[in-house]
Amino acid sequence: MKLRLSSEDLKILLDVRTEDFPKYVWPLINLANKFSQGTRPRVVGQMSDLIQEFAGSTLEEWRDWYNETRPASIDQATEKILAQLQALRVAIATVDRPMVKRWVEDLVIVKTFIGLKFQQAILRFIAEHRDVEYRLANAEEESRGIDGIVGDKPVCIKPDTYSTKRGELQETLPEDAELVYYRKLEAGKGIEIEFSDT
């Protein structure tokens, strides 16, 4: 049997009431916390470890125990987040329509292009690394799973997860093709590629 407990169910079962915040406030504070890292373990402690040390059973007991164990942590986290919120206020004051339009164009046009055309960038990078020419695959080559040609070698570009799933897939790649693996890094950090050095 599978059952799903909602957040509301958990609150009822644990006899917990949570704070209500005005619209947009919770996500705004959460964003400031993300930037400031105010609730990272070095500030508030490793929660998974602390809850194991806690011998009580109620929210009030947990609150008292935590505040006795880490008396300055809540205030330290609050100060870090408040400082970041102030920085966000300054940034928000600079936002106008032209800036929002530039942001939308960057997301819709530039980042989409980069996200969907990064295979070309990978081919070019490898070609420059090897000091050879490259080109994108033609339609016939694409139909065989080839993404491009570097020097005179066909190249297939696959996500790093492909190597673990390769046996499950129906895809057959050319035997003479070089497999290049990539892994997308966290937002805005690019990609990591793995290819032969020859």
Residue frames relative to the residue before (quaternion, step in Angstrom):
aa qw qx qy qz dx dy dz
M 1.0000 0.0000 0.0000 0.0000 0.00 0.00 0.00
K 0.1287 -0.7705 0.6200 0.0733 3.55 -1.01 0.85
L 0.0303 -0.7827 0.6215 -0.0081 3.53 -0.94 0.94
R 0.2339 -0.7573 0.5921 0.1456 3.55 -1.10 0.61
L 0.1693 -0.7609 0.6197 0.0910 3.54 -0.94 0.96
S 0.3398 -0.7388 0.5477 0.1971 3.56 -0.75 1.04
S 0.6774 -0.4490 0.3752 0.4458 3.56 -1.30 0.12
E 0.6409 0.5204 -0.3213 0.4638 3.56 1.03 -0.79
D 0.6212 0.5356 -0.3390 0.4608 3.60 1.01 -0.79
L 0.6599 0.5137 -0.3075 0.4540 3.57 0.91 -0.92
K 0.6375 0.5241 -0.3315 0.4572 3.58 0.95 -0.82
I 0.6631 0.4971 -0.3058 0.4686 3.58 0.95 -0.87
L 0.6866 0.4945 -0.2879 0.4485 3.58 0.86 -0.97
L 0.7289 0.3917 -0.2297 0.5123 3.58 1.09 -0.67
D 0.3687 -0.7528 0.4640 0.2864 3.57 1.35 -0.01
V 0.4206 0.6949 -0.4533 0.3670 3.54 0.90 1.07
R 0.1617 -0.7374 0.6465 0.1102 3.53 -1.11 0.79
T 0.2115 -0.7772 0.5792 0.1257 3.57 -0.94 0.85
E 0.6219 -0.5595 0.4126 0.3605 3.50 -1.30 0.43
D 0.2676 -0.7030 0.6285 0.1977 3.54 -1.23 0.58
F 0.1224 -0.7878 0.6018 0.0473 3.55 -0.95 0.91
P 0.5849 -0.5582 0.4355 0.3958 3.59 -1.14 0.50
K 0.6813 -0.4914 0.3582 0.4074 3.55 -1.23 0.54
Y 0.8351 0.1858 -0.2084 0.4739 3.57 -1.07 0.98
V 0.5566 0.6364 -0.4057 0.3472 3.63 1.13 -0.37
W 0.6608 0.5098 -0.3305 0.4406 3.61 0.79 -0.93
P 0.7060 0.4366 -0.3071 0.4653 3.68 0.71 -0.88
L 0.6145 0.5462 -0.3517 0.4475 3.60 1.10 -0.61
I 0.6626 0.4719 -0.3002 0.4982 3.59 0.93 -0.86
N 0.6235 0.5400 -0.3344 0.4559 3.58 1.01 -0.77
L 0.6409 0.5129 -0.3170 0.4751 3.59 1.01 -0.81
A 0.6517 0.5026 -0.3116 0.4749 3.59 0.94 -0.88
N 0.6351 0.5236 -0.3230 0.4671 3.57 1.03 -0.77
K 0.6284 0.5389 -0.3349 0.4500 3.58 0.99 -0.83
F 0.6934 0.4675 -0.2750 0.4743 3.58 0.91 -0.92
S 0.7440 0.4229 -0.2268 0.4650 3.59 0.88 -0.92
Q 0.2716 -0.7808 0.5041 0.2499 3.58 1.27 -0.44
G 0.1738 0.8531 -0.4719 0.1393 3.52 1.13 0.78
T 0.7758 0.3052 -0.1878 0.5194 3.58 1.04 -0.61
R 0.2918 0.7406 -0.5403 0.2727 3.59 1.09 0.68
P 0.6815 -0.5172 0.3264 0.4019 3.61 -1.15 0.52
R 0.6376 0.5368 -0.3534 0.4247 3.61 0.99 -0.68
V 0.6893 0.4410 -0.2761 0.5041 3.60 1.23 -0.41
V 0.8353 0.2074 -0.0797 0.5029 3.59 0.67 -1.08
G 0.5904 -0.5643 0.3770 0.4368 3.58 1.26 -0.10
Q 0.5359 -0.5966 0.4884 0.3440 3.54 -1.33 0.34
M 0.3562 -0.7949 0.4508 0.1952 3.56 -0.13 1.32
S 0.6516 0.5229 -0.3369 0.4341 3.62 0.90 -0.83
D 0.6611 0.4750 -0.3059 0.4937 3.60 1.10 -0.62
L 0.6657 0.5249 -0.3088 0.4312 3.56 0.90 -0.94
I 0.6673 0.5000 -0.3229 0.4477 3.61 0.90 -0.85
Q 0.6128 0.5337 -0.3492 0.4666 3.61 1.20 -0.50
E 0.6566 0.5062 -0.3048 0.4688 3.58 1.10 -0.69
F 0.5989 0.5942 -0.3402 0.4154 3.58 1.17 -0.65
A 0.2416 -0.8114 0.5220 0.1041 3.58 -0.70 1.12
G 0.5763 0.6198 -0.3750 0.3783 3.61 1.21 -0.23
S 0.3900 -0.7376 0.5074 0.2152 3.54 -1.32 -0.13
T 0.7194 0.4174 -0.2630 0.4890 3.61 1.18 -0.27
L 0.6543 -0.5057 0.3912 0.4038 3.52 -1.29 0.34
E 0.6523 0.5155 -0.3217 0.4532 3.60 0.92 -0.85
E 0.6449 0.5067 -0.3212 0.4735 3.61 0.99 -0.79
W 0.6350 0.5244 -0.3202 0.4683 3.57 1.02 -0.83
R 0.6432 0.5242 -0.3229 0.4553 3.58 0.91 -0.93
D 0.6801 0.4867 -0.2912 0.4646 3.60 0.83 -0.97
W 0.6677 0.5053 -0.3013 0.4561 3.58 0.89 -0.95
Y 0.6613 0.5045 -0.3153 0.4568 3.58 0.87 -0.94
N 0.6875 0.4898 -0.2905 0.4506 3.62 0.82 -0.95
E 0.6389 0.4913 -0.3283 0.4926 3.60 1.12 -0.56
T 0.6861 0.4970 -0.2741 0.4551 3.58 0.98 -0.88
R 0.7975 0.0996 -0.0098 0.5950 3.60 0.96 -0.90
P 0.1025 -0.8799 0.4603 0.0589 3.59 0.62 1.16
A 0.7537 0.3923 -0.2301 0.4744 3.65 1.02 -0.60
S 0.4821 0.7363 -0.4051 0.2476 3.59 1.21 -0.39
I 0.6598 0.5055 -0.3225 0.4529 3.61 0.84 -0.91
D 0.6736 0.4868 -0.2988 0.4690 3.60 0.92 -0.87
Q 0.6363 0.5207 -0.3354 0.4598 3.60 0.98 -0.77
A 0.6569 0.4970 -0.3077 0.4762 3.59 0.92 -0.88
T 0.6367 0.5397 -0.3231 0.4461 3.58 0.97 -0.88
E 0.6726 0.5008 -0.3006 0.4543 3.60 0.90 -0.92
K 0.6409 0.5196 -0.3271 0.4607 3.58 0.97 -0.83
I 0.6860 0.4773 -0.2843 0.4699 3.58 0.91 -0.93
L 0.6344 0.5279 -0.3345 0.4550 3.61 0.97 -0.78
A 0.6377 0.5187 -0.3293 0.4646 3.59 0.97 -0.81
Q 0.6654 0.4895 -0.3043 0.4744 3.59 0.99 -0.80
L 0.6157 0.5357 -0.3462 0.4628 3.59 1.04 -0.72
Q 0.6254 0.5248 -0.3367 0.4692 3.59 1.03 -0.74
A 0.6438 0.5048 -0.3169 0.4798 3.59 0.99 -0.81
L 0.6387 0.5138 -0.3239 0.4724 3.59 1.05 -0.74
R 0.6070 0.5491 -0.3535 0.4528 3.61 1.03 -0.74
V 0.6535 0.5033 -0.3077 0.4742 3.57 0.94 -0.92
A 0.6675 0.5000 -0.3042 0.4604 3.59 0.91 -0.90
I 0.6508 0.5226 -0.3228 0.4463 3.59 0.91 -0.89
A 0.6295 0.5524 -0.3350 0.4317 3.58 1.04 -0.75
T 0.6794 0.4836 -0.2952 0.4662 3.61 1.16 -0.47
V 0.5686 0.6216 -0.3763 0.3856 3.59 1.26 -0.30
D 0.0572 0.7718 -0.6304 0.0599 3.53 -0.88 1.03
R 0.7556 -0.3982 0.2566 0.4524 3.57 -1.29 0.06
P 0.6649 0.4937 -0.3420 0.4440 3.66 0.77 -0.82
M 0.6438 0.5143 -0.3319 0.4592 3.60 1.01 -0.74
V 0.6428 0.5082 -0.3253 0.4719 3.59 0.96 -0.84
K 0.6388 0.5210 -0.3277 0.4616 3.59 0.98 -0.82
R 0.6411 0.5113 -0.3270 0.4696 3.62 0.96 -0.82
W 0.6324 0.5318 -0.3241 0.4608 3.58 1.04 -0.82
V 0.6647 0.4980 -0.3037 0.4669 3.59 0.89 -0.96
E 0.6605 0.4975 -0.3122 0.4676 3.59 0.91 -0.87
D 0.6348 0.5249 -0.3322 0.4595 3.59 0.98 -0.79
L 0.6792 0.4798 -0.2907 0.4732 3.59 0.94 -0.87
V 0.7545 0.4248 -0.2245 0.4470 3.56 0.68 -1.15
I 0.7619 0.3609 -0.2026 0.4982 3.58 0.88 -0.89
V 0.7767 0.3891 -0.2143 0.4465 3.59 0.43 -1.22
K 0.7310 0.4280 -0.2662 0.4599 3.61 0.63 -1.06
T 0.6067 0.5296 -0.3601 0.4708 3.60 1.07 -0.59
F 0.6466 0.5186 -0.3183 0.4601 3.57 0.92 -0.91
I 0.6712 0.4882 -0.2966 0.4724 3.58 0.86 -0.97
G 0.6813 0.5140 -0.2902 0.4330 3.57 0.88 -0.96
L 0.7527 0.3856 -0.2105 0.4903 3.55 1.02 -0.77
K 0.7464 0.3818 -0.2122 0.5021 3.61 1.18 -0.41
F 0.3604 0.7721 -0.4771 0.2154 3.60 1.20 0.20
Q 0.5222 0.6258 -0.4285 0.3899 3.61 1.17 -0.35
Q 0.6287 0.5282 -0.3338 0.4629 3.57 1.03 -0.78
A 0.6407 0.5195 -0.3227 0.4642 3.58 1.00 -0.81
I 0.6343 0.5219 -0.3310 0.4645 3.61 1.01 -0.78
L 0.6507 0.5134 -0.3176 0.4606 3.59 0.90 -0.91
R 0.6669 0.5018 -0.3023 0.4606 3.56 0.89 -0.92
F 0.6401 0.5362 -0.3255 0.4437 3.58 0.94 -0.91
I 0.6771 0.4812 -0.2964 0.4713 3.60 0.86 -0.97
A 0.6423 0.5254 -0.3260 0.4529 3.59 0.97 -0.87
E 0.6665 0.4836 -0.3064 0.4775 3.60 0.91 -0.85
H 0.6179 0.5470 -0.3346 0.4550 3.58 1.05 -0.78
R 0.7504 0.3726 -0.1905 0.5115 3.59 1.03 -0.83
D 0.3635 -0.7566 0.4623 0.2859 3.55 1.35 -0.10
V 0.5146 0.5783 -0.4484 0.4468 3.55 0.88 1.11
E 0.5709 -0.5679 0.4615 0.3723 3.57 -1.32 0.10
Y 0.1197 -0.7667 0.6221 0.1038 3.58 -1.27 0.30
R 0.0090 -0.7634 0.6429 0.0618 3.51 -1.36 0.19
L 0.5438 -0.5827 0.4852 0.3595 3.53 -1.28 0.40
A 0.5896 -0.5816 0.4270 0.3630 3.56 -1.18 0.53
N 0.4025 -0.6607 0.5650 0.2869 3.55 -1.18 0.55
A 0.7471 -0.4237 0.2621 0.4400 3.59 -1.27 0.19
E 0.6584 0.5056 -0.3181 0.4579 3.61 0.93 -0.85
E 0.6587 0.4977 -0.3038 0.4756 3.59 0.99 -0.84
E 0.6258 0.5391 -0.3320 0.4555 3.59 0.99 -0.82
S 0.6409 0.5368 -0.3283 0.4397 3.59 0.99 -0.82
R 0.6853 0.4406 -0.2710 0.5126 3.61 1.23 -0.42
G 0.6142 -0.5901 0.3348 0.4030 3.62 1.27 0.14
I 0.5074 0.6393 -0.4250 0.3915 3.56 1.28 0.19
D 0.2893 -0.7750 0.5411 0.1515 3.57 -0.94 0.93
G 0.7976 -0.1441 0.1098 0.5753 3.57 1.11 -0.55
I 0.3750 -0.6828 0.5748 0.2505 3.51 -1.39 0.06
V 0.0849 -0.7683 0.6338 0.0283 3.57 -0.86 1.02
G 0.7633 0.0211 -0.0900 0.6394 3.55 -0.40 1.27
D 0.7028 -0.3846 0.2919 0.5225 3.58 -0.49 -1.16
K 0.5560 0.6274 -0.3648 0.4052 3.57 1.31 0.26
P 0.3915 -0.6966 0.5413 0.2617 3.62 -0.85 0.91
V 0.1509 -0.7933 0.5881 0.0459 3.57 -1.04 0.86
C 0.1418 -0.7503 0.6422 0.0673 3.53 -1.06 0.91
I 0.1691 -0.7967 0.5765 0.0666 3.58 -0.70 1.10
K 0.0236 0.8168 -0.5688 0.0941 3.55 -0.64 1.19
P 0.5463 -0.5818 0.4688 0.3786 3.60 -1.19 0.46
D 0.6345 -0.5675 0.3590 0.3827 3.59 -1.10 0.61
T 0.6026 0.5672 -0.3593 0.4313 3.60 1.15 -0.47
Y 0.5047 0.6761 -0.4079 0.3489 3.58 1.24 -0.38
S 0.6352 0.5596 -0.3411 0.4087 3.59 0.96 -0.83
T 0.6990 0.4510 -0.2809 0.4786 3.61 1.02 -0.67
K 0.7342 0.4068 -0.2287 0.4932 3.60 1.15 -0.55
R 0.3848 0.7820 -0.4451 0.2055 3.56 1.27 -0.21
G 0.6688 0.5139 -0.3063 0.4413 3.61 0.92 -0.83
E 0.6698 0.5079 -0.2951 0.4542 3.59 1.15 -0.62
L 0.6511 0.5476 -0.3116 0.4232 3.58 1.19 -0.51
Q 0.4840 -0.6719 0.4936 0.2659 3.53 -1.21 0.66
E 0.5070 0.6919 -0.3939 0.3302 3.57 1.29 -0.23
T 0.1193 -0.7604 0.6349 0.0670 3.55 -1.06 0.86
L 0.1770 -0.7951 0.5746 0.0789 3.56 -0.64 1.13
P 0.6079 -0.5524 0.4093 0.3973 3.58 -1.13 0.54
E 0.5321 -0.6645 0.4272 0.3046 3.58 -0.93 0.91
D 0.7078 0.4593 -0.2696 0.4641 3.58 1.07 -0.67
A 0.5221 0.6538 -0.4078 0.3656 3.58 1.30 -0.03
E 0.3770 -0.6860 0.5768 0.2337 3.52 -1.16 0.72
L 0.2824 -0.7458 0.5800 0.1665 3.55 -0.93 0.92
V 0.0801 -0.7648 0.6390 0.0192 3.54 -0.87 1.03
Y 0.1856 -0.7926 0.5748 0.0834 3.57 -0.79 1.05
Y 0.0803 -0.7789 0.6199 0.0501 3.54 -1.13 0.72
R 0.1241 -0.7484 0.6459 0.0860 3.51 -1.30 0.47
K 0.3518 -0.7210 0.5566 0.2157 3.54 -0.78 1.05
L 0.3173 -0.7418 0.5640 0.1759 3.54 -0.92 0.96
E 0.7200 -0.4174 0.2872 0.4741 3.58 -1.21 0.15
A 0.7560 -0.4449 0.2416 0.4149 3.54 -1.23 0.64
G 0.8476 0.1702 -0.1533 0.4786 3.52 -0.89 1.02
K 0.6319 0.5600 -0.3272 0.4243 3.62 1.25 -0.08
G 0.5727 -0.6325 0.3715 0.3660 3.62 1.23 0.07
I 0.5200 -0.6049 0.4980 0.3401 3.53 -1.22 -0.67
E 0.2932 -0.6972 0.6223 0.2015 3.51 -1.35 0.38
I 0.1020 -0.8148 0.5687 0.0472 3.60 -0.82 0.93
E 0.1733 -0.7548 0.6253 0.0956 3.54 -1.23 0.63
F 0.1761 0.7769 -0.5826 0.1611 3.57 -0.67 1.13
S 0.6332 -0.5316 0.4044 0.3910 3.53 -1.30 0.35
D 0.4372 -0.7159 0.4834 0.2503 3.58 -0.99 0.79
T 0.6694 0.4843 -0.3130 0.4684 3.61 1.21 0.08
